[in-house]
């Protein structure tokens, strides 16, 4: 993930649309049981080093390094394509 994408995800996390909030919550649920989810101060992904609660708001399709968000992201990406 590049710095621009990281900043975009953080910005979205402060004022998400209802759909963005829903998608982020579903992504975070997947991460709860992942062995790469380690909490030091906050839950972090040990695969990429990102704070999970912020990365979950990225607009990228399935940015999980282990590709665990694909099933969650597929319906959201289809909705975005129909709006364009």
Order of alpha helices (4+ residues) and beta strands (2+ residues): alpha-alpha-beta-beta-alpha-alpha
